[in-house]
Amino acid sequence: MELTRSFPNCKYCQQQCPAEADFCCQACELLYQIDYQSWLPKGDQSLSLKKNEYMDSEEFKSFYRNPTNENEFTFYIEGLQCASCIHLIEKIPEFTNQVESIEVNFGLSLAKVNGTKYFKFSQFLALLEELGYKASPLSKNENLADKYKSENRTSLKRIAVAGACAGNIMLFVVPIYGGLTGPYATAFNWISFFLFLPILFYSAFPFYQGAWNSLRYRVINVDLPIVIALVTGFVFSTVNLINGKSDIYFDSTASFLFLILSTRFLVKRIQQKTLSDSSILSFLPIQNVTCKTETGQISKLSLNIKTGDSLIISPDQIIPADGVLNSINAEIDMSILNGESLPHTLALGMDVYAGTRCLNKSFEMKVTKTDTETEIGKIISSLEKDSLKKTQFVALSENISHWLIGIVFSIAVIFFFVYGALVNYDSALNRALALIVIACPCALAFGTPLTYALSLRKARDLGILIKNGNIFEKVLQLKTIFFDKTGTLTSGDLSLVSSFPCQIPDEWKQIVLSLESRSLHPLAFAFRKSWPNTTPAKINDFQEIIGKGVRGVFDGSVYLLESSYSREESGLMSVKLKQNDTTLAYFYFSDELHPDTKNVISELSRQNYQIGIISGDRKTIVDKIARDTGINSNLVFSAKNPHQKLDIIKNIPFACMIGDGANDSLALNQAHVGISVKGSVSLSHNSSDICFTRPGLNSLLDLIRISKRSQQILKLNLTFALFYNFLGGSLALLGYINPLVAAILMPISSLLIIINTHRGLK
């Protein structure tokens, strides 16, 4: 069932929104206004906050600037709600000359800011404050958990005050409910009045901020009806108290505010746990490393590693930074980057990557990149940044939430005046207040991003790195799945089985190893595994020719290692070494199907997917693989270069491409869903939507299963939330639910959705 088909697109983000709305959310409307300059922040003229002027000193800025980039600063931002918040903040460089660029990490609530020479902390923080966000600078040595603790501590204080006051108010109204009248009842009601004031002026402050932003940008959000209900309940209760009437709502209003604060805190804690769980520290743990200096060796924390440091990596140690190998060779477990569980032999001068693991013996390396600048750091940062980009289902949930708020509030206002005029205003207020409380769409708005966040984490735990939640929707649209051959359908663990001539001179071996010294292709590892004690020659003018081979100059001659058609009928891959135009040698490699390939293809066919192969290998080899796996010959394409692969994918709608490296990068990028299983780390990540870090293709079945399950949970949560609000709202208007009961029932909907989502994605 297509839930979003009948909705138009948002003017700004092009995601779907309600039929009569131009924008899907508040931030998108503001972004649209900024684009057309119908609204701009007031900037330097009016936002200079005296309290932050001390931050503009060079001494202060030097403490927070990035050691490798003096214009880069990191800020912790409170108040991020959705993907449009990210877009809005990243739009800041367009209307101020102080900021060159901003990257926002939603999961960690961080913003990386590249300032210009005009950058001032006070002005930037003031600008964020005008947009509705509170920020503080973060140094490299500061613990992000402390920021969470600080924000959570403030929330807990507000909850504690609300809980204490609401509890005491309940103690004083119990005798009144029991029939107490006279001076004591009046005194107890006045005590309740004074106990309610801390809730009104302290605990409810975050709701006032949200309501003010709602009025400011002319968009209804959930805080506005809550504030109206809160203030209305207080005003009517106070008026009735002064006039000596018995209809007083301090107890129910205080209780519902306490419960809403508690529910929001629970949701925030789940968000912090769920969305920040993919932090780079989960891949690069803090550890002691040995650093080689001119005077000897010292130990330092991996957090303090700098570019240019020489590190000695011990066996079984996780490499803490990207760098260059300074030892003759090293055995590395690279499974975190390419899914290959077998060790890889790297040679002197080759790149080593953070997150991989040293095997067997120690080696020395020189650091070239640290922390988020490493390849794994870039991948994780990108995953965190893109993980909650607005999907169609997220947009739909936000739209329904906004409409629900408006509809509920309108019904409550109309009901109050009509029922009050016809029956009784006190009863009308009681029922309208109960409606507003119980129909709060917090669960509806939060359930969808929570489902996507947990689905992304579930996928990551299974070795599936996904750029954003929108991929789950795309996976469910797939009709055709194409595989590359080498390293995808096959294990990619090539073995050099023979050569011609049989005896290869050492000089040729040195040249071949040098030509392949920078390569992570299975052929390169096969050569290094076969000749572990051979030192590569020094090749000049190295060049990789994608789809063909590698070339370089040695001792005045041009050497080329390229594909060959020799012995392809036997199913062996082959390459040849040429000196100028003369062929020196042929090398033959075997590559077996991965153990799970046949089972996976059989299961995909059972699920009615069309299966095909797009490979650069020769026809005889590819056709043999197709026959062995039962793939339809009509969808088998062989001997295709990268551009030909691209043309094939372009002409097949809703196609998935699964490949392992440079030859597949164009097709991966063009496909409806691109999946990288092995090969160049940065290339695979940049070209594809998904990276598999486990060997084999079972991850594809896991991905499809998670996609289907997440959509089932989304539909179930959406249906439940709408039914819950309709039933609860109806009972509130009929008088069966009072504001206190509504305040108790309201967070139950959020709790049930949270439980259902966690249970469904265990």
DRENZABA-884348 format. One record per residue (C-alpha): residue in one letter; x, y, z. Coordinates in steps of 0.25 Angstrom, whole numbers, plus 5000, padded with zeros to 4 digits. Layout:
BEGIN
SITE   type     c1     c2     c3
SITE      a      X      Y      Z
...
# end
This chain:
BEGIN
SITE   type     c1     c2     c3
SITE      m   5000   5000   5000
SITE      e   5006   5013   4996
SITE      l   5003   5023   5008
SITE      t   5009   5035   5002
SITE      r   5004   5035   4987
SITE      s   4993   5045   4988
SITE      f   5002   5056   4995
SITE      p   5009   5068   4988
SITE      n   5023   5071   4990
SITE      c   5029   5081   5000
SITE      k   5033   5094   4993
SITE      y   5047   5093   5000
SITE      c   5051   5079   5002
SITE      q   5042   5072   4991
SITE      q   5038   5062   5001
SITE      q   5023   5059   5002
SITE      c   5014   5068   5011
SITE      p   4999   5069   5014
SITE      a   4990   5072   5002
SITE      e   4987   5086   5005
SITE      a   5001   5090   5011
SITE      d   5012   5096   5004
SITE      f   5023   5091   5014
SITE      c   5025   5078   5021
SITE      c   5030   5085   5034
SITE      q   5034   5098   5041
SITE      a   5048   5098   5037
SITE      c   5046   5095   5023
SITE      e   5037   5108   5022
SITE      l   5047   5116   5029
SITE      l   5058   5111   5019
SITE      y   5049   5114   5007
SITE      q   5047   5128   5012
SITE      i   5062   5129   5014
SITE      d   5065   5125   5000
SITE      y   5056   5136   4994
SITE      q   5060   5146   5005
SITE      s   5046   5148   5010
SITE      w   5052   5146   5024
SITE      l   5066   5147   5028
SITE      p   5073   5147   5042
SITE      k   5076   5160   5047
SITE      g   5090   5157   5049
SITE      d   5101   5166   5055
SITE      q   5092   5178   5057
SITE      s   5083   5173   5068
SITE      l   5089   5159   5072
SITE      s   5101   5163   5079
SITE      l   5100   5157   5093
SITE      k   5108   5163   5104
SITE      k   5109   5150   5112
SITE      n   5117   5144   5100
SITE      e   5126   5155   5097
SITE      y   5138   5149   5105
SITE      m   5138   5137   5095
SITE      d   5143   5146   5084
SITE      s   5157   5147   5090
SITE      e   5168   5140   5083
SITE      e   5172   5133   5096
SITE      f   5158   5127   5097
SITE      k   5157   5123   5082
SITE      s   5171   5116   5082
SITE      f   5165   5107   5093
SITE      y   5154   5102   5084
SITE      r   5160   5102   5070
SITE      n   5164   5090   5063
SITE      p   5179   5087   5064
SITE      t   5180   5084   5049
SITE      n   5170   5095   5044
SITE      e   5171   5108   5052
SITE      n   5157   5113   5046
SITE      e   5150   5100   5050
SITE      f   5141   5099   5063
SITE      t   5132   5089   5068
SITE      f   5119   5093   5075
SITE      y   5109   5085   5084
SITE      i   5095   5089   5080
SITE      e   5082   5087   5088
SITE      g   5069   5087   5082
SITE      l   5071   5078   5069
SITE      q   5058   5072   5065
SITE      c   5058   5067   5051
SITE      a   5066   5067   5038
SITE      s   5061   5081   5034
SITE      c   5068   5086   5047
SITE      i   5081   5081   5040
SITE      h   5077   5088   5027
SITE      l   5074   5101   5034
SITE      i   5087   5101   5042
SITE      e   5095   5097   5030
SITE      k   5089   5109   5022
SITE      i   5095   5119   5031
SITE      p   5107   5122   5022
SITE      e   5098   5128   5012
SITE      f   5094   5139   5021
SITE      t   5106   5143   5028
SITE      n   5120   5146   5025
SITE      q   5126   5139   5037
SITE      v   5124   5125   5034
SITE      e   5129   5118   5022
SITE      s   5123   5104   5024
SITE      i   5115   5096   5034
SITE      e   5113   5081   5036
SITE      v   5103   5076   5046
SITE      n   5104   5062   5053
SITE      f   5089   5060   5057
SITE      g   5092   5047   5065
SITE      l   5103   5054   5074
SITE      s   5096   5068   5073
SITE      l   5109   5074   5068
SITE      a   5112   5084   5058
SITE      k   5126   5086   5051
SITE      v   5128   5100   5047
SITE      n   5138   5106   5038
SITE      g   5139   5121   5040
SITE      t   5144   5132   5032
SITE      k   5154   5143   5037
SITE      y   5141   5150   5042
SITE      f   5136   5139   5051
SITE      k   5132   5143   5065
SITE      f   5127   5133   5075
SITE      s   5117   5143   5081
SITE      q   5111   5146   5068
SITE      f   5110   5131   5063
SITE      l   5103   5127   5076
SITE      a   5094   5139   5076
SITE      l   5090   5135   5062
SITE      l   5087   5121   5066
SITE      e   5079   5126   5078
SITE      e   5070   5134   5068
SITE      l   5068   5122   5060
SITE      g   5063   5115   5073
SITE      y   5075   5107   5077
SITE      k   5085   5107   5088
SITE      a   5100   5104   5086
SITE      s   5113   5103   5093
SITE      p   5127   5101   5088
SITE      l   5133   5088   5090
SITE      s   5148   5085   5091
SITE      k   5155   5072   5086
SITE      n   5158   5068   5100
SITE      e   5144   5070   5105
SITE      n   5135   5058   5107
SITE      l   5122   5059   5099
SITE      a   5115   5050   5110
SITE      d   5117   5062   5120
SITE      k   5109   5071   5110
SITE      y   5098   5061   5110
SITE      k   5099   5060   5126
SITE      s   5098   5075   5127
SITE      e   5086   5076   5117
SITE      n   5079   5064   5124
SITE      r   5082   5070   5138
SITE      t   5074   5082   5134
SITE      s   5063   5074   5129
SITE      l   5063   5065   5142
SITE      k   5062   5078   5151
SITE      r   5050   5083   5143
SITE      i   5044   5069   5145
SITE      a   5047   5068   5160
SITE      v   5041   5082   5162
SITE      a   5029   5078   5154
SITE      g   5028   5065   5161
SITE      a   5030   5070   5175
SITE      c   5019   5081   5173
SITE      a   5009   5072   5166
SITE      g   5011   5062   5177
SITE      n   5008   5072   5188
SITE      i   4997   5078   5181
SITE      m   4990   5064   5180
SITE      l   4992   5063   5195
SITE      f   4984   5076   5197
SITE      v   4973   5073   5188
SITE      v   4970   5059   5193
SITE      p   4962   5064   5205
SITE      i   4954   5073   5195
SITE      y   4951   5062   5186
SITE      g   4946   5055   5199
SITE      g   4936   5065   5202
SITE      l   4944   5076   5210
SITE      t   4938   5090   5209
SITE      g   4939   5103   5216
SITE      p   4952   5111   5220
SITE      y   4961   5099   5220
SITE      a   4957   5095   5206
SITE      t   4959   5110   5202
SITE      a   4973   5110   5209
SITE      f   4977   5096   5202
SITE      n   4973   5102   5189
SITE      w   4982   5114   5191
SITE      i   4993   5105   5195
SITE      s   4991   5098   5182
SITE      f   4992   5111   5175
SITE      f   5005   5115   5181
SITE      l   5011   5101   5178
SITE      f   5007   5102   5164
SITE      l   5015   5115   5162
SITE      p   5029   5108   5161
SITE      i   5023   5098   5150
SITE      l   5017   5110   5142
SITE      f   5030   5119   5143
SITE      y   5041   5109   5143
SITE      s   5037   5094   5139
SITE      a   5029   5099   5127
SITE      f   5040   5108   5121
SITE      p   5044   5099   5110
SITE      f   5029   5099   5105
SITE      y   5029   5114   5105
SITE      q   5041   5114   5096
SITE      g   5035   5104   5086
SITE      a   5021   5112   5086
SITE      w   5028   5125   5083
SITE      n   5036   5119   5071
SITE      s   5022   5113   5067
SITE      l   5016   5127   5067
SITE      r   5028   5134   5062
SITE      y   5029   5125   5049
SITE      r   5014   5124   5048
SITE      v   5014   5109   5049
SITE      i   5007   5100   5059
SITE      n   5015   5091   5067
SITE      v   5012   5082   5079
SITE      d   5017   5092   5089
SITE      l   5007   5102   5086
SITE      p   4994   5095   5090
SITE      i   5001   5090   5102
SITE      v   5004   5104   5106
SITE      i   4990   5109   5103
SITE      a   4985   5097   5111
SITE      l   4994   5100   5123
SITE      v   4992   5115   5123
SITE      t   4977   5113   5121
SITE      g   4976   5103   5132
SITE      f   4984   5113   5141
SITE      v   4976   5125   5138
SITE      f   4962   5118   5139
SITE      s   4966   5112   5152
SITE      t   4971   5125   5158
SITE      v   4958   5132   5154
SITE      n   4950   5121   5160
SITE      l   4958   5121   5173
SITE      i   4957   5136   5174
SITE      n   4942   5135   5172
SITE      g   4940   5124   5182
SITE      k   4936   5113   5171
SITE      s   4940   5099   5173
SITE      d   4945   5096   5158
SITE      i   4960   5097   5160
SITE      y   4970   5089   5151
SITE      f   4983   5092   5158
SITE      d   4984   5077   5161
SITE      s   4981   5071   5147
SITE      t   4989   5082   5140
SITE      a   5001   5080   5149
SITE      s   5001   5065   5147
SITE      f   4999   5065   5132
SITE      l   5011   5075   5131
SITE      f   5020   5066   5140
SITE      l   5016   5054   5131
SITE      i   5019   5061   5118
SITE      l   5032   5065   5123
SITE      s   5036   5051   5128
SITE      t   5031   5045   5114
SITE      r   5040   5055   5107
SITE      f   5052   5052   5115
SITE      l   5050   5037   5113
SITE      v   5049   5040   5098
SITE      k   5062   5049   5098
SITE      r   5070   5038   5106
SITE      i   5066   5028   5096
SITE      q   5070   5037   5085
SITE      q   5083   5040   5091
SITE      k   5086   5025   5093
SITE      t   5080   5021   5079
SITE      l   5086   5032   5070
SITE      s   5099   5034   5076
SITE      d   5102   5019   5077
SITE      s   5110   5019   5063
SITE      s   5120   5028   5069
SITE      i   5134   5027   5063
SITE      l   5138   5022   5077
SITE      s   5131   5009   5075
SITE      f   5141   5006   5063
SITE      l   5153   5013   5069
SITE      p   5153   5011   5084
SITE      i   5162   5019   5092
SITE      q   5175   5012   5095
SITE      n   5190   5013   5099
SITE      v   5199   5013   5087
SITE      t   5214   5013   5085
SITE      c   5220   5025   5079
SITE      k   5234   5025   5073
SITE      t   5242   5038   5076
SITE      e   5257   5042   5074
SITE      t   5260   5039   5088
SITE      g   5253   5026   5089
SITE      q   5238   5021   5091
SITE      i   5227   5027   5099
SITE      s   5213   5023   5101
SITE      k   5201   5032   5099
SITE      l   5186   5031   5097
SITE      s   5181   5029   5083
SITE      l   5173   5042   5085
SITE      n   5186   5050   5086
SITE      i   5192   5044   5073
SITE      k   5196   5055   5063
SITE      t   5199   5055   5048
SITE      g   5214   5051   5046
SITE      d   5215   5042   5058
SITE      s   5222   5029   5056
SITE      l   5215   5018   5063
SITE      i   5219   5004   5066
SITE      i   5206   4995   5065
SITE      s   5206   4982   5073
SITE      p   5200   4969   5069
SITE      d   5184   4969   5071
SITE      q   5184   4984   5073
SITE      i   5174   4992   5066
SITE      i   5181   5002   5057
SITE      p   5177   5016   5063
SITE      a   5180   5025   5050
SITE      d   5182   5025   5035
SITE      g   5196   5025   5031
SITE      v   5207   5019   5022
SITE      l   5214   5006   5025
SITE      n   5229   5008   5029
SITE      s   5232   4993   5031
SITE      i   5235   4983   5020
SITE      n   5222   4976   5021
SITE      a   5210   4974   5030
SITE      e   5199   4965   5032
SITE      i   5186   4973   5034
SITE      d   5171   4968   5037
SITE      m   5163   4978   5028
SITE      s   5150   4972   5030
SITE      i   5144   4985   5036
SITE      l   5146   4992   5023
SITE      n   5144   4981   5012
SITE      g   5137   4969   5019
SITE      e   5149   4960   5016
SITE      s   5152   4951   5028
SITE      l   5165   4946   5022
SITE      p   5178   4954   5026
SITE      h   5184   4963   5015
SITE      t   5199   4965   5013
SITE      l   5203   4980   5011
SITE      a   5216   4984   5006
SITE      l   5225   4996   5010
SITE      g   5219   5009   5006
SITE      m   5205   5004   5005
SITE      d   5194   5011   5012
SITE      v   5188   5005   5025
SITE      y   5175   5009   5031
SITE      a   5169   5012   5044
SITE      g   5160   5002   5050
SITE      t   5167   4990   5044
SITE      r   5175   4981   5052
SITE      c   5190   4976   5053
SITE      l   5192   4961   5052
SITE      n   5204   4952   5055
SITE      k   5216   4963   5057
SITE      s   5218   4977   5060
SITE      f   5220   4988   5050
SITE      e   5223   5002   5049
SITE      m   5215   5013   5042
SITE      k   5215   5028   5040
SITE      v   5202   5035   5043
SITE      t   5195   5043   5032
SITE      k   5181   5045   5037
SITE      t   5174   5044   5051
SITE      d   5160   5043   5057
SITE      t   5149   5048   5047
SITE      e   5159   5050   5036
SITE      t   5162   5035   5035
SITE      e   5155   5027   5024
SITE      i   5146   5020   5035
SITE      g   5144   5033   5042
SITE      k   5139   5040   5029
SITE      i   5129   5028   5027
SITE      i   5124   5028   5041
SITE      s   5123   5044   5041
SITE      s   5115   5043   5028
SITE      l   5106   5032   5033
SITE      e   5103   5040   5046
SITE      k   5100   5052   5037
SITE      d   5091   5045   5027
SITE      s   5085   5035   5036
SITE      l   5072   5042   5039
SITE      k   5070   5050   5026
SITE      k   5056   5052   5024
SITE      t   5049   5040   5017
SITE      q   5035   5039   5011
SITE      f   5030   5032   5024
SITE      v   5037   5042   5033
SITE      a   5031   5054   5025
SITE      l   5017   5047   5025
SITE      s   5018   5045   5041
SITE      e   5022   5059   5043
SITE      n   5011   5064   5034
SITE      i   5000   5056   5041
SITE      s   5006   5061   5054
SITE      h   5004   5076   5050
SITE      w   4990   5073   5044
SITE      l   4986   5066   5057
SITE      i   4991   5077   5066
SITE      g   4983   5087   5058
SITE      i   4971   5079   5057
SITE      v   4971   5075   5071
SITE      f   4973   5089   5076
SITE      s   4962   5095   5066
SITE      i   4952   5084   5072
SITE      a   4956   5088   5086
SITE      v   4953   5102   5084
SITE      i   4940   5100   5076
SITE      f   4935   5090   5087
SITE      f   4939   5100   5098
SITE      f   4931   5111   5093
SITE      v   4919   5103   5088
SITE      y   4918   5093   5099
SITE      g   4920   5104   5109
SITE      a   4909   5113   5104
SITE      l   4899   5102   5103
SITE      v   4903   5094   5116
SITE      n   4914   5099   5125
SITE      y   4927   5106   5123
SITE      d   4934   5099   5134
SITE      s   4931   5085   5129
SITE      a   4934   5090   5115
SITE      l   4948   5094   5119
SITE      n   4950   5081   5126
SITE      r   4947   5073   5114
SITE      a   4954   5082   5104
SITE      l   4967   5081   5113
SITE      a   4966   5066   5114
SITE      l   4965   5066   5099
SITE      i   4977   5074   5097
SITE      v   4985   5066   5107
SITE      i   4982   5052   5102
SITE      a   4983   5055   5087
SITE      c   4997   5060   5088
SITE      p   5004   5054   5076
SITE      c   5018   5052   5082
SITE      a   5017   5037   5080
SITE      l   5013   5039   5065
SITE      a   5024   5049   5063
SITE      f   5035   5041   5070
SITE      g   5031   5027   5066
SITE      t   5036   5028   5052
SITE      p   5050   5034   5054
SITE      l   5052   5024   5065
SITE      t   5048   5012   5056
SITE      y   5058   5017   5045
SITE      a   5069   5019   5056
SITE      l   5067   5005   5062
SITE      s   5067   4999   5048
SITE      l   5080   5006   5044
SITE      r   5086   5001   5057
SITE      k   5081   4987   5055
SITE      a   5087   4987   5041
SITE      r   5100   4992   5046
SITE      d   5101   4981   5056
SITE      l   5100   4971   5045
SITE      g   5111   4978   5037
SITE      i   5102   4987   5028
SITE      l   5106   5001   5027
SITE      i   5095   5010   5022
SITE      k   5096   5024   5018
SITE      n   5081   5028   5022
SITE      g   5068   5022   5026
SITE      n   5062   5025   5012
SITE      i   5069   5013   5007
SITE      f   5060   5004   5014
SITE      e   5048   5010   5005
SITE      k   5057   5008   4993
SITE      v   5060   4994   4996
SITE      l   5046   4990   4996
SITE      q   5044   4996   4982
SITE      l   5055   4988   4976
SITE      k   5051   4979   4964
SITE      t   5065   4975   4958
SITE      i   5078   4971   4965
SITE      f   5091   4971   4958
SITE      f   5104   4966   4963
SITE      d   5118   4968   4959
SITE      k   5126   4955   4958
SITE      t   5139   4955   4965
SITE      g   5139   4958   4980
SITE      t   5124   4958   4979
SITE      l   5118   4945   4975
SITE      t   5132   4939   4976
SITE      s   5140   4939   4989
SITE      g   5150   4949   4983
SITE      d   5161   4942   4990
SITE      l   5169   4939   4977
SITE      s   5181   4929   4977
SITE      l   5192   4929   4967
SITE      v   5191   4915   4962
SITE      s   5201   4915   4950
SITE      s   5209   4924   4941
SITE      f   5216   4924   4927
SITE      p   5227   4923   4927
SITE      c   5227   4914   4940
SITE      q   5239   4920   4946
SITE      i   5237   4936   4947
SITE      p   5250   4943   4949
SITE      d   5252   4951   4962
SITE      e   5253   4964   4955
SITE      w   5239   4962   4948
SITE      k   5233   4958   4962
SITE      q   5239   4972   4967
SITE      i   5233   4979   4956
SITE      v   5219   4973   4958
SITE      l   5219   4975   4973
SITE      s   5223   4989   4970
SITE      l   5212   4991   4960
SITE      e   5202   4985   4970
SITE      s   5208   4992   4983
SITE      r   5197   5002   4984
SITE      s   5185   4993   4980
SITE      l   5175   4986   4989
SITE      h   5170   4978   4977
SITE      p   5169   4963   4980
SITE      l   5180   4961   4969
SITE      a   5190   4969   4977
SITE      f   5188   4961   4990
SITE      a   5189   4948   4982
SITE      f   5203   4953   4976
SITE      r   5207   4958   4990
SITE      k   5203   4944   4997
SITE      s   5211   4936   4986
SITE      w   5224   4944   4987
SITE      p   5224   4949   5002
SITE      n   5240   4950   5002
SITE      t   5241   4959   4990
SITE      t   5244   4974   4991
SITE      p   5236   4982   4981
SITE      a   5245   4990   4971
SITE      k   5244   5005   4970
SITE      i   5234   5009   4959
SITE      n   5233   5023   4953
SITE      d   5221   5029   4946
SITE      f   5211   5019   4952
SITE      q   5197   5020   4946
SITE      e   5185   5012   4949
SITE      i   5176   5010   4936
SITE      i   5162   5007   4941
SITE      g   5156   4995   4934
SITE      k   5169   4991   4928
SITE      g   5181   4990   4937
SITE      v   5193   4997   4943
SITE      r   5206   5003   4937
SITE      g   5219   5009   4941
SITE      v   5233   5012   4937
SITE      f   5245   5004   4942
SITE      d   5260   5005   4937
SITE      g   5255   5013   4924
SITE      s   5244   5003   4920
SITE      v   5229   5003   4921
SITE      y   5223   4992   4928
SITE      l   5208   4988   4928
SITE      l   5200   4978   4935
SITE      e   5187   4976   4928
SITE      s   5176   4966   4926
SITE      s   5178   4954   4917
SITE      y   5169   4945   4910
SITE      s   5178   4933   4911
SITE      r   5172   4920   4917
SITE      e   5159   4927   4920
SITE      e   5152   4914   4915
SITE      s   5157   4907   4928
SITE      g   5150   4917   4937
SITE      l   5163   4923   4941
SITE      m   5165   4938   4942
SITE      s   5178   4942   4935
SITE      v   5187   4955   4934
SITE      k   5199   4957   4926
SITE      l   5212   4966   4928
SITE      k   5217   4974   4917
SITE      q   5230   4981   4915
SITE      n   5227   4992   4904
SITE      d   5220   4984   4894
SITE      t   5226   4971   4897
SITE      t   5218   4961   4906
SITE      l   5228   4955   4917
SITE      a   5218   4946   4925
SITE      y   5204   4941   4927
SITE      f   5199   4938   4941
SITE      y   5187   4930   4944
SITE      f   5177   4931   4956
SITE      s   5166   4923   4962
SITE      d   5154   4929   4969
SITE      e   5143   4920   4975
SITE      l   5128   4924   4977
SITE      h   5126   4929   4991
SITE      p   5119   4918   4999
SITE      d   5106   4925   5001
SITE      t   5105   4930   4987
SITE      k   5095   4919   4982
SITE      n   5086   4919   4994
SITE      v   5085   4934   4994
SITE      i   5082   4935   4979
SITE      s   5072   4924   4980
SITE      e   5065   4931   4992
SITE      l   5064   4944   4984
SITE      s   5058   4937   4972
SITE      r   5048   4931   4982
SITE      q   5044   4945   4986
SITE      n   5042   4949   4971
SITE      y   5054   4957   4969
SITE      q   5060   4957   4955
SITE      i   5075   4953   4956
SITE      g   5086   4957   4947
SITE      i   5101   4959   4945
SITE      i   5109   4971   4940
SITE      s   5124   4968   4939
SITE      g   5136   4972   4933
SITE      d   5141   4958   4931
SITE      r   5141   4950   4919
SITE      k   5128   4943   4914
SITE      t   5132   4929   4916
SITE      i   5136   4931   4930
SITE      v   5123   4939   4933
SITE      d   5114   4930   4926
SITE      k   5120   4918   4934
SITE      i   5117   4926   4947
SITE      a   5102   4928   4942
SITE      r   5100   4914   4939
SITE      d   5106   4909   4953
SITE      t   5096   4919   4960
SITE      g   5084   4918   4952
SITE      i   5084   4932   4947
SITE      n   5075   4936   4935
SITE      s   5085   4937   4923
SITE      n   5076   4949   4918
SITE      l   5081   4957   4929
SITE      v   5096   4953   4928
SITE      f   5106   4964   4923
SITE      s   5120   4961   4921
SITE      a   5133   4968   4916
SITE      k   5127   4982   4920
SITE      n   5135   4994   4924
SITE      p   5130   5004   4934
SITE      h   5123   5013   4925
SITE      q   5116   5001   4918
SITE      k   5112   4996   4932
SITE      l   5106   5010   4935
SITE      d   5098   5010   4922
SITE      i   5092   4996   4926
SITE      i   5087   5001   4940
SITE      k   5082   5014   4934
SITE      n   5072   5007   4925
SITE      i   5066   4997   4936
SITE      p   5057   5004   4946
SITE      f   5058   5000   4961
SITE      a   5071   4992   4959
SITE      c   5081   4989   4970
SITE      m   5096   4988   4967
SITE      i   5105   4980   4976
SITE      g   5120   4982   4973
SITE      d   5133   4983   4979
SITE      g   5142   4994   4974
SITE      a   5146   5005   4964
SITE      n   5140   4997   4952
SITE      d   5126   4997   4958
SITE      s   5127   5011   4964
SITE      l   5119   5018   4952
SITE      a   5108   5007   4952
SITE      l   5107   5007   4968
SITE      n   5105   5022   4968
SITE      q   5094   5021   4957
SITE      a   5086   5009   4962
SITE      h   5073   5011   4970
SITE      v   5081   5005   4981
SITE      g   5096   5003   4981
SITE      i   5103   4993   4990
SITE      s   5118   4991   4992
SITE      v   5123   4978   4997
SITE      k   5139   4980   4996
SITE      g   5149   4989   4990
SITE      s   5154   5003   4992
SITE      v   5149   5008   5005
SITE      s   5146   5023   5001
SITE      l   5142   5019   4987
SITE      s   5132   5009   4991
SITE      h   5126   5018   5001
SITE      n   5125   5030   4992
SITE      s   5119   5022   4981
SITE      s   5109   5014   4988
SITE      d   5097   5015   4997
SITE      i   5101   5003   5006
SITE      c   5114   4996   5010
SITE      f   5114   4981   5014
SITE      t   5126   4979   5024
SITE      r   5123   4964   5025
SITE      p   5128   4954   5015
SITE      g   5117   4947   5006
SITE      l   5103   4951   5001
SITE      n   5095   4947   5013
SITE      s   5095   4962   5017
SITE      l   5086   4965   5005
SITE      l   5076   4956   5011
SITE      d   5077   4963   5024
SITE      l   5076   4976   5018
SITE      i   5063   4972   5011
SITE      r   5057   4966   5024
SITE      i   5060   4979   5032
SITE      s   5054   4987   5021
SITE      k   5041   4979   5021
SITE      r   5041   4979   5037
SITE      s   5043   4994   5038
SITE      q   5032   4997   5029
SITE      q   5022   4987   5036
SITE      i   5026   4994   5049
SITE      l   5024   5008   5043
SITE      k   5010   5005   5038
SITE      l   5006   4998   5051
SITE      n   5011   5010   5060
SITE      l   5004   5020   5051
SITE      t   4991   5012   5051
SITE      f   4992   5010   5066
SITE      a   4995   5025   5069
SITE      l   4983   5030   5060
SITE      f   4974   5020   5066
SITE      y   4979   5023   5080
SITE      n   4977   5038   5078
SITE      f   4963   5037   5072
SITE      l   4958   5028   5083
SITE      g   4964   5036   5094
SITE      g   4959   5049   5088
SITE      s   4945   5044   5087
SITE      l   4945   5039   5101
SITE      a   4950   5052   5106
SITE      l   4939   5060   5099
SITE      l   4929   5051   5104
SITE      g   4933   5053   5118
SITE      y   4939   5039   5121
SITE      i   4953   5044   5123
SITE      n   4957   5056   5131
SITE      p   4970   5064   5129
SITE      l   4977   5056   5140
SITE      v   4973   5042   5134
SITE      a   4977   5048   5121
SITE      a   4991   5052   5126
SITE      i   4993   5038   5131
SITE      l   4988   5032   5118
SITE      m   4996   5041   5109
SITE      p   5010   5036   5111
SITE      i   5005   5022   5111
SITE      s   5004   5023   5095
SITE      s   5018   5027   5094
SITE      l   5023   5016   5103
SITE      l   5015   5006   5095
SITE      i   5021   5010   5082
SITE      i   5035   5010   5088
SITE      i   5033   4996   5093
SITE      n   5027   4991   5080
SITE      t   5038   4997   5072
SITE      h   5049   4991   5081
SITE      r   5042   4978   5081
SITE      g   5040   4977   5066
SITE      l   5055   4981   5063
SITE      k   5062   4972   5074
# end
